[in-house]
Amino acid sequence: MVNFLGECNWFALGSRVIITTRDKQVLTTLGKDHQIYELKELNQSESHELFNLYAFQKIEPEKDYSEVAEQIIHYANGLPLARSDLCGKSYGIGKLIDKCLITVGQSGNLWMHDLLQQMGREIVQQKSEELGKRSKGIQLKYLKYINLKWCESITELPELCAPSLEEMDLSYCQNLVKVHESVGFLDKLQIWKLRGCGKLQILPNNLRLKSLKEFVLMDCLGLEKFPNIDTEMKCLTQLNLCGSGIRELPSSIKYLTRLSSLNLKDCENLRYLPDDIYKLQLLFGLFIPTAKLGQTCDYLDGLSSYGFLMLYFVSFRGNKNIVELDILMKPEYFPVLKHLDLCATNIVSIPESLSRFTTLVSLDIGHCK
């Protein structure tokens, strides 16, 4: 840089020297007295023009290469020459920041350029294929977070040894079919999201996730079987099965002793709920649009561990399997029930026992027979 610019007395009074570069380190060699301006990314039109001039020495690309050029420009997202600079090189975080491929937000979060994300996904896919061929699992001893959201290349989550993992988001991995058994035994996993994994069919047979707080299987249409709960999971408070293909819930659901929210909306394949669901004493809301809740049996009367002690809202709206209100024969199982929605069900009469629900404040029977 010094050889190129020479001494300051080489320039006339009032001269301005403008240096453009894709590497911030080039500018830091000039010292701290010089201002650095960060340019905005190019728009699509500008990206096309610059890339074509660099690759083809003209504004319009060769006809045979137009589709390839379009893909490269799309991945580069405002940095059309970046891919050629990255290929074959390895950089640390600092270098990637200098090259504007990673930026640090005010809250300390890292924002990754689309190009870097794409390359990372390609590497993960290649490594996963290699691991699959060697039949070995992935060991990630200190990893706390996994975010593979919208990753269409993943079809199977392999054996995973990640004892420190706390959060895993696999939402909208639309080609994911199977999750390895090992994932069901991640002791520190707190949040597990699989929303929108439409082709997902196989989860671990058993779950022993003692730290899990939130489990989301919303819109997993291909998932018909819910795993067995292997032991008491005291931390799980939210289970979202809305829009899933689940056909039944295991009796071991009783081990979700701290569950407060169970979303079964649009579970069209679900017809019956196990009697053990009455052991979920901390549920505060229950939406059952397709399944039938079993009648409270006399043999349960002497068991204090049964009954929805916190349940204040129950909705059977649109549930055509509901003809008789057998579940309401035991008001003591619903001691704080305030809202009951029976709209658009097939019930033909209201049982006398309903008068003994002293806490009930609203009853919706619109569009019933």
C-alpha positions as CSV (number, residue, x, y, z in Angstrom):
1,M,0.0,0.0,0.0
2,V,2.8,2.4,0.9
3,N,4.6,1.6,-2.4
4,F,1.5,2.3,-4.3
5,L,0.5,5.6,-2.6
6,G,3.9,6.9,-1.8
7,E,4.3,9.8,0.6
8,C,1.6,12.3,1.4
9,N,3.5,15.1,-0.4
10,W,3.0,13.2,-3.6
11,F,-0.6,14.7,-3.7
12,A,-1.7,18.2,-4.2
13,L,-3.5,20.1,-1.4
14,G,-7.2,19.0,-1.1
15,S,-6.6,15.6,-2.8
16,R,-8.7,12.7,-1.6
17,V,-7.7,9.1,-2.0
18,I,-10.5,6.6,-2.1
19,I,-9.6,2.9,-1.5
20,T,-12.2,0.1,-2.1
21,T,-11.5,-3.4,-0.8
22,R,-13.3,-6.6,0.2
23,D,-10.8,-7.1,3.0
24,K,-10.9,-4.8,6.0
25,Q,-7.4,-5.7,7.0
26,V,-6.1,-3.8,4.0
27,L,-7.4,-0.6,5.4
28,T,-6.2,-1.2,9.0
29,T,-2.6,-1.0,7.7
30,L,-3.2,2.7,7.0
31,G,-3.6,3.5,10.7
32,K,-6.5,4.8,12.8
33,D,-6.6,8.4,11.3
34,H,-8.5,7.3,8.2
35,Q,-12.3,6.9,8.1
36,I,-13.8,3.6,6.9
37,Y,-17.2,3.5,5.3
38,E,-19.1,0.2,4.9
39,L,-20.9,0.0,1.6
40,K,-24.3,-1.6,1.2
41,E,-24.7,-4.9,-0.6
42,L,-25.5,-4.7,-4.3
43,N,-29.0,-5.1,-5.5
44,Q,-29.9,-7.8,-8.0
45,S,-29.3,-5.7,-11.1
46,E,-25.9,-4.4,-9.9
47,S,-24.9,-7.9,-8.9
48,H,-25.7,-9.2,-12.3
49,E,-23.7,-6.5,-14.0
50,L,-20.6,-6.8,-11.8
51,F,-20.5,-10.6,-11.9
52,N,-20.9,-10.7,-15.7
53,L,-18.1,-8.1,-16.2
54,Y,-15.8,-10.1,-13.9
55,A,-16.6,-13.6,-15.3
56,F,-17.4,-12.9,-19.0
57,Q,-15.9,-9.4,-19.6
58,K,-19.3,-8.1,-20.7
59,I,-22.6,-7.1,-19.2
60,E,-24.6,-10.1,-20.6
61,P,-23.4,-13.7,-19.9
62,E,-22.9,-16.3,-22.5
63,K,-26.2,-18.0,-23.3
64,D,-25.0,-21.4,-22.1
65,Y,-23.9,-20.0,-18.8
66,S,-26.9,-17.8,-17.9
67,E,-28.5,-20.3,-15.6
68,V,-25.3,-21.0,-13.7
69,A,-24.6,-17.3,-13.4
70,E,-28.0,-16.8,-12.0
71,Q,-27.5,-19.4,-9.3
72,I,-24.2,-18.0,-8.2
73,I,-25.6,-14.5,-8.0
74,H,-28.5,-15.8,-5.9
75,Y,-26.2,-17.5,-3.4
76,A,-23.9,-14.6,-3.2
77,N,-26.7,-12.2,-2.2
78,G,-25.1,-8.8,-2.8
79,L,-21.5,-10.1,-2.9
80,P,-21.2,-11.6,-6.4
81,L,-17.4,-12.1,-6.3
82,A,-17.3,-13.5,-2.8
83,R,-17.6,-17.2,-3.8
84,S,-14.5,-17.1,-5.9
85,D,-12.6,-15.5,-3.0
86,L,-13.8,-18.1,-0.5
87,C,-13.3,-21.3,-2.5
88,G,-10.3,-23.3,-1.3
89,K,-9.6,-21.0,1.7
90,S,-10.2,-21.4,5.4
91,Y,-11.0,-18.4,7.6
92,G,-11.5,-17.7,11.3
93,I,-14.4,-15.6,12.6
94,G,-12.3,-12.4,12.5
95,K,-11.5,-12.9,8.9
96,L,-15.1,-13.5,8.0
97,I,-16.1,-10.3,9.7
98,D,-13.4,-8.4,7.8
99,K,-14.8,-9.8,4.6
100,C,-18.4,-8.8,5.5
101,L,-19.6,-12.4,5.5
102,I,-20.4,-12.2,9.2
103,T,-21.6,-9.2,11.1
104,V,-22.0,-8.7,14.8
105,G,-25.3,-7.1,16.0
106,Q,-25.6,-4.7,18.9
107,S,-26.9,-7.5,21.1
108,G,-23.9,-9.6,20.4
109,N,-25.7,-12.0,17.9
110,L,-23.8,-13.2,14.8
111,W,-25.5,-12.6,11.5
112,M,-24.3,-14.9,8.7
113,H,-24.3,-14.1,5.0
114,D,-26.5,-16.4,2.8
115,L,-23.5,-17.6,0.9
116,L,-21.8,-18.8,4.1
117,Q,-25.0,-20.5,5.2
118,Q,-25.2,-22.3,1.9
119,M,-21.6,-23.5,2.0
120,G,-22.1,-24.6,5.6
121,R,-25.1,-26.7,4.7
122,E,-23.2,-28.3,1.8
123,I,-20.4,-29.3,4.2
124,V,-22.9,-30.7,6.8
125,Q,-24.5,-32.7,4.0
126,Q,-21.2,-34.1,2.8
127,K,-20.1,-34.9,6.4
128,S,-23.4,-36.6,7.2
129,E,-23.1,-38.8,4.1
130,E,-19.6,-39.7,5.1
131,L,-20.7,-40.5,8.6
132,G,-23.6,-42.6,7.3
133,K,-21.2,-44.7,5.2
134,R,-19.0,-45.3,8.2
135,S,-22.0,-46.0,10.4
136,K,-20.7,-43.8,13.1
137,G,-22.4,-41.0,15.1
138,I,-21.6,-37.4,15.4
139,Q,-19.8,-36.4,18.6
140,L,-20.4,-32.8,19.7
141,K,-19.3,-32.7,23.3
142,Y,-19.7,-29.0,24.0
143,L,-22.4,-28.0,21.5
144,K,-25.4,-26.3,23.1
145,Y,-27.5,-25.3,20.1
146,I,-28.3,-26.9,16.8
147,N,-30.3,-25.0,14.2
148,L,-31.0,-26.8,11.0
149,K,-34.3,-25.0,10.3
150,W,-35.4,-25.2,6.6
151,C,-32.6,-27.6,5.7
152,E,-34.0,-29.6,2.8
153,S,-31.0,-31.9,2.4
154,I,-31.3,-33.7,5.6
155,T,-33.3,-36.9,5.5
156,E,-32.2,-38.7,8.6
157,L,-30.7,-37.4,11.9
158,P,-27.9,-39.8,12.7
159,E,-26.6,-41.0,16.1
160,L,-25.9,-37.9,18.1
161,C,-23.5,-37.7,21.0
162,A,-24.1,-34.2,22.4
163,P,-24.3,-34.3,26.2
164,S,-24.4,-30.5,26.5
165,L,-27.1,-29.9,23.9
166,E,-29.9,-27.6,25.2
167,E,-31.8,-26.6,22.1
168,M,-32.4,-28.2,18.7
169,D,-34.5,-26.7,15.9
170,L,-35.2,-29.0,13.0
171,S,-38.4,-27.1,11.9
172,Y,-39.4,-27.3,8.2
173,C,-36.8,-29.9,7.4
174,Q,-39.3,-31.1,4.8
175,N,-37.3,-34.2,3.8
176,L,-36.5,-35.4,7.3
177,V,-37.9,-38.9,7.7
178,K,-36.1,-40.5,10.7
179,V,-34.5,-39.4,14.0
180,H,-32.0,-41.7,15.6
181,E,-32.8,-43.4,19.0
182,S,-29.9,-41.6,20.7
183,V,-31.7,-38.3,20.5
184,G,-34.3,-39.6,23.0
185,F,-31.6,-39.7,25.7
186,L,-30.1,-36.2,25.6
187,D,-30.2,-35.3,29.3
188,K,-29.8,-31.5,28.9
189,L,-32.1,-31.0,25.9
190,Q,-34.7,-28.3,26.9
191,I,-36.3,-27.3,23.6
192,W,-36.9,-29.6,20.6
193,K,-38.8,-28.2,17.6
194,L,-39.8,-30.3,14.6
195,R,-42.6,-28.1,13.2
196,G,-43.5,-28.6,9.6
197,C,-41.5,-31.8,9.0
198,G,-44.2,-33.2,6.8
199,K,-42.3,-36.4,5.9
200,L,-41.2,-37.3,9.4
201,Q,-42.3,-40.8,10.3
202,I,-39.8,-42.2,12.9
203,L,-38.9,-40.7,16.3
204,P,-37.0,-42.5,19.0
205,N,-39.1,-45.4,20.4
206,N,-38.4,-44.1,23.9
207,L,-38.0,-40.6,25.4
208,R,-35.9,-40.1,28.5
209,L,-35.4,-36.3,28.2
210,K,-35.4,-35.2,31.8
211,S,-34.6,-31.5,31.0
212,L,-37.1,-31.1,28.1
213,K,-39.4,-28.1,28.6
214,E,-41.0,-27.7,25.1
215,F,-41.6,-30.3,22.4
216,V,-43.1,-29.1,19.1
217,L,-44.4,-31.6,16.5
218,M,-46.9,-29.2,14.8
219,D,-47.8,-30.1,11.2
220,C,-45.8,-33.4,11.2
221,L,-48.4,-35.0,9.0
222,G,-46.5,-38.2,8.4
223,L,-45.9,-38.9,12.0
224,E,-48.4,-41.5,13.3
225,K,-46.8,-42.9,16.4
226,F,-45.8,-40.9,19.5
227,P,-42.8,-42.2,21.4
228,N,-43.1,-44.1,24.7
229,I,-42.3,-41.9,27.8
230,D,-39.6,-44.1,29.4
231,T,-39.5,-42.3,32.8
232,E,-41.0,-39.3,34.5
233,M,-40.2,-36.1,32.6
234,K,-40.9,-33.4,35.2
235,C,-39.7,-30.4,33.1
236,L,-42.0,-30.7,30.1
237,T,-44.8,-28.1,30.2
238,Q,-45.7,-27.7,26.5
239,L,-46.5,-30.5,24.0
240,N,-47.7,-29.2,20.6
241,L,-49.1,-32.0,18.3
242,C,-51.4,-29.6,16.3
243,G,-51.9,-30.9,12.8
244,S,-49.8,-34.0,13.2
245,G,-50.7,-37.5,12.0
246,I,-50.7,-39.0,15.5
247,R,-53.1,-41.9,15.8
248,E,-52.9,-42.5,19.5
249,L,-51.1,-41.4,22.6
250,P,-49.3,-44.0,24.8
251,S,-50.5,-44.6,28.4
252,S,-47.1,-43.5,29.4
253,I,-48.2,-39.9,28.8
254,K,-49.0,-40.0,32.5
255,Y,-45.2,-39.5,33.1
256,L,-45.5,-36.0,31.8
257,T,-46.5,-34.9,35.3
258,R,-45.8,-31.1,34.8
259,L,-47.6,-30.8,31.4
260,S,-49.7,-27.7,31.4
261,S,-50.4,-27.2,27.6
262,L,-51.4,-30.1,25.3
263,N,-52.4,-29.0,21.8
264,L,-54.2,-31.7,19.8
265,K,-55.9,-29.3,17.3
266,D,-56.4,-30.7,13.8
267,C,-55.1,-34.2,14.8
268,E,-57.6,-35.8,12.4
269,N,-56.2,-39.4,12.9
270,L,-56.5,-39.3,16.7
271,R,-59.7,-41.0,17.9
272,Y,-59.2,-41.9,21.5
273,L,-57.2,-40.6,24.4
274,P,-55.9,-43.0,27.1
275,D,-57.5,-43.1,30.6
276,D,-54.1,-42.1,32.0
277,I,-54.5,-38.6,30.6
278,Y,-56.5,-37.9,33.8
279,K,-53.2,-38.1,35.6
280,L,-52.1,-34.8,33.9
281,Q,-53.3,-32.7,36.8
282,L,-51.6,-29.5,35.8
283,L,-53.2,-29.1,32.4
284,F,-55.0,-25.7,32.2
285,G,-56.4,-26.0,28.6
286,L,-57.4,-29.0,26.4
287,F,-58.5,-28.8,22.8
288,I,-59.9,-32.1,21.5
289,P,-61.4,-31.6,18.0
290,T,-61.4,-35.3,16.9
291,A,-60.6,-37.7,19.7
292,K,-62.9,-39.1,22.3
293,L,-62.0,-38.7,25.9
294,G,-62.8,-41.9,27.9
295,Q,-65.5,-41.9,30.5
296,T,-64.3,-41.4,34.1
297,C,-64.6,-44.8,35.7
298,D,-65.7,-45.7,39.2
299,Y,-62.5,-47.5,39.9
300,L,-60.6,-44.2,39.7
301,D,-62.8,-42.5,42.4
302,G,-60.5,-43.4,45.3
303,L,-57.3,-42.3,43.6
304,S,-56.3,-38.7,44.4
305,S,-53.8,-38.7,41.5
306,Y,-56.5,-38.6,38.9
307,G,-58.4,-35.5,37.7
308,F,-57.8,-32.2,35.9
309,L,-57.2,-30.1,39.0
310,M,-56.1,-27.0,37.0
311,L,-58.2,-27.4,33.9
312,Y,-60.3,-24.3,33.2
313,F,-61.0,-24.7,29.5
314,V,-62.1,-27.7,27.4
315,S,-63.0,-27.5,23.7
316,F,-64.6,-30.3,21.6
317,R,-65.5,-27.8,18.9
318,G,-66.3,-29.6,15.6
319,N,-65.7,-33.0,17.2
320,K,-68.1,-35.4,15.5
321,N,-67.1,-38.3,17.7
322,I,-68.8,-36.6,20.7
323,V,-72.4,-37.8,21.0
324,E,-72.8,-38.2,24.7
325,L,-71.0,-36.3,27.4
326,D,-69.8,-39.3,29.4
327,I,-66.8,-37.4,30.6
328,L,-69.0,-35.0,32.5
329,M,-70.5,-37.6,34.8
330,K,-67.8,-36.9,37.4
331,P,-67.7,-33.1,38.1
332,E,-65.1,-33.7,40.8
333,Y,-62.6,-34.5,38.1
334,F,-63.0,-30.9,36.8
335,P,-63.1,-28.8,39.9
336,V,-62.1,-25.5,38.3
337,L,-63.6,-25.9,34.8
338,K,-64.9,-22.5,33.6
339,H,-65.4,-22.8,29.9
340,L,-66.8,-25.7,27.9
341,D,-67.0,-25.5,24.1
342,L,-69.3,-28.1,22.5
343,C,-70.0,-26.1,19.3
344,A,-70.7,-28.2,16.1
345,T,-70.5,-31.6,17.9
346,N,-73.1,-34.4,17.6
347,I,-74.5,-34.2,21.1
348,V,-78.3,-34.4,21.4
349,S,-78.8,-33.7,25.1
350,I,-77.1,-32.1,28.1
351,P,-76.6,-34.4,31.2
352,E,-78.1,-33.4,34.5
353,S,-74.6,-33.7,36.0
354,L,-73.6,-30.4,34.3
355,S,-75.6,-28.5,36.9
356,R,-73.0,-29.7,39.5
357,F,-70.2,-27.9,37.8
358,T,-70.3,-24.9,40.1
359,T,-67.4,-23.1,38.5
360,L,-68.7,-23.2,34.9
361,V,-69.3,-19.7,33.5
362,S,-69.7,-20.3,29.8
363,L,-71.2,-23.2,27.7
364,D,-71.2,-23.1,23.8
365,I,-73.6,-25.5,22.2
366,G,-74.0,-23.6,18.9
367,H,-74.6,-25.7,15.7
368,C,-75.4,-28.9,17.7
369,K,-78.1,-31.3,16.8
